[in-house]
Amino acid sequence: TRDVQAEILPTVRELGIGFVAYSPLGRGFLTGAIRSTADIADGDFRKTNPRFVEGNLEQNLAIVEVVRAVADEHGATPAQVALAWLLAQGDDIAVIPGTKRASRLEENAAADDLMLTDDQLARLTALAPPVGTRYEADRMSTVNL
C-alpha cells in the first residue's frame, strides 16, 4: 500500500519524523512465493484478504513480475528489491520485515547493500497500486484513523 505517500509521508517529513513502513513485503506477497491462492494455507487470513483472493491476485501478480525482473538483474531476491526500493525513498524510512527464520533475516538485511539504478527505481515507482483493499471491510474501519 502506497497511499501514505500522498499525505502522511509529506507530513511526517515536514515535522522531521521518521517513518516505519508497515508490512514492507506486502504480507509476503512481494517475496514472489505466492503465485496462486493454492499457495496460501487454509486458515491463513490472507486466504480471504481482498488482495489475495482469486481475481485480484492474478492482477496483482503483475507487480511481482516487475519486482522479480529487477531482482534477476541484480541476482537478488524479490524481497530484497522491495526492501531496497523502500530504503531508496529516503533516510527517514525504516523497514522492519517480519521473519521466522534467520536465513530470511540475513536475506532481508542484505537489501541495505542493494543499489537500484535510476531506471529500476522509476520502473518500480511507476507500478500501479495493488487491486483490492488491504483488509476486509470490517478490518479496514480500523486503519488510517
C-alpha positions, 0 to 999 in steps of 0.5 A: 500500500502506497497511499501514505505517500500522498499525505502522511509521508509529506507530513511526517517529513515536514515535522522531521519524523521518521517513518516505519513502513508497515508490512514492507513485503506486502504480507509476503506477497512481494517475496514472489512465493505466492503465485496462486491462492493454492499457495496460501494455507487454509486458515491463513487470513490472507486466504480471504484478504481482498488482495489475495483472493482469486481475481485480484491476485492474478492482477496483482501478480503483475507487480511481482513480475516487475519486482522479480525482473529487477531482482534477476538483474541484480541476482537478488531476491524479490524481497530484497528489491522491495526492501531496497526500493523502500530504503531508496525513498529516503533516510527517514524510512525504516523497514522492519520485515517480519521473519521466522527464520534467520536465513530470511533475516540475513536475506532481508538485511542484505537489501541495505547493500542493494543499489537500484539504478535510476531506471529500476527505481522509476520502473518500480515507482511507476507500478500501479497500486495493488487491486483490492483493499488491504483488509476486509471491510470490517478490518479496514474501519480500523486503519488510517484513523 
